[in-house]
Amino acid sequence: MRSVIVVHPDFDGTWPFVADHFHKLLVQDGEAELIRLSADETRGIGEIIPDPASVVRLISLKARVDLTCLEALTALEEVVFTTEYSTTPEPQMSERLKERGIRCYSQPTEGFWGQSVSEFALALTLCGLRRIPQTHHEIITSLQPWDYDPPEGVGKPGARGVQFGDDTRFANGTVEGKRIRIVGAGNIASRYASFVHMLGADVAMWDPYASEPCFHRAGARKEWHLDRLVRDAEIFVPMVPLTDQTGGLVTAELIRAVPQGALVVLATRAKICDMEELRRRVLADELSLAADVFDIEPLPLNDPLLGRHNVVHTPHNAGRTKEANEQFALKLYEQFLPRQSTK
């Protein structure tokens, strides 16, 4: 049983570890070849793969495949066609695969990066509460952050004290005990909810499309009304993908309802929120923000959010880990028919 992976550099540019992991998985089942194309390759894979008539499994990672190619693959039984994100072939190709009884696999969800993004969101939360990036940066150029003496040398209730670096104007300290309110209950949001629940937070989620187990397995209370979700948030986490239905889901009115001093965490897509209002409140020191995604990317170097005392910012890299790449391959590989190794 022969498997062939063909990968174009454009795919490696987005998912640099997928092809090699796919190969590692497929060799468990028998003969498996990995063919890397040059950037200027224009031929279809029917002309590229030696002896195409013996290929049983084909994984095309942004390599060109057309109906002519498909006819050269006379023994083909299982196939994956994928671009950077889509694993759904064109309708005409789908119809021909169906006629020939060839199984075509696609990503069931975007769960392949759920763990990476949710872990990153937890890190943003901790950084937002404790000002870790700010103090990291400050001690590079100043000794002032090491000065824990209280104002005028006399300790005062609620004032700066020894080894205390948090900003009490905003949500600060531990996750434990915080009211964390999450929009969404999918692959990323439910994982994030389970993390902060484990750390002792009071967690509620709103997602009208999620089933009941998504909530109780994450240790979260189901909130039925989005406008009620935001009212008592100490940490507010909009965490759904950006679609035609979710764009602007968190309206300006909802942003205005988030309590003064709350931390807002953005790790999926910024444009699910009314960013104009969120920016206004952050710049007015009404909210703090920990964000990996923005309404403008890349953020211009003169963007007023950059370098602020109440903003943690990273350049949209929450989902891109080697493990997410490997999960991308694994979630497709798991759908292949069980085979007896021929090695």
Secondary structure, DSSP 8 states (H G I E B T S, - for coil): -EEEEEE-HHHHTT-TTHHHHHHHHHTTSSEEEEEE--TT--S-HHHHSSSGGGEEEEEEES----HHHHHH-TT--EEEEE-SS-----HHHHHHHHHHT-EE---SSSGGGHHHHHHHHHHHHHHHHHTHHHHHHHHHH-SGGG----GGG---TTS--TT----TTSS-S-STT-EEEEE--SHHHHHHHHHHHHTT-EEEEE-TTS-HHHHHTTT-EE-S-HHHHSTT-SEEEE-----TTTTT-B-HHHHHHS-TT-EEEE-S-GGGB-HHHHHHHHHTTSSEEEES--SSSS--TT-TTTT-TTEEE--S-SS--HHHHHHHHHHHHTTS-------
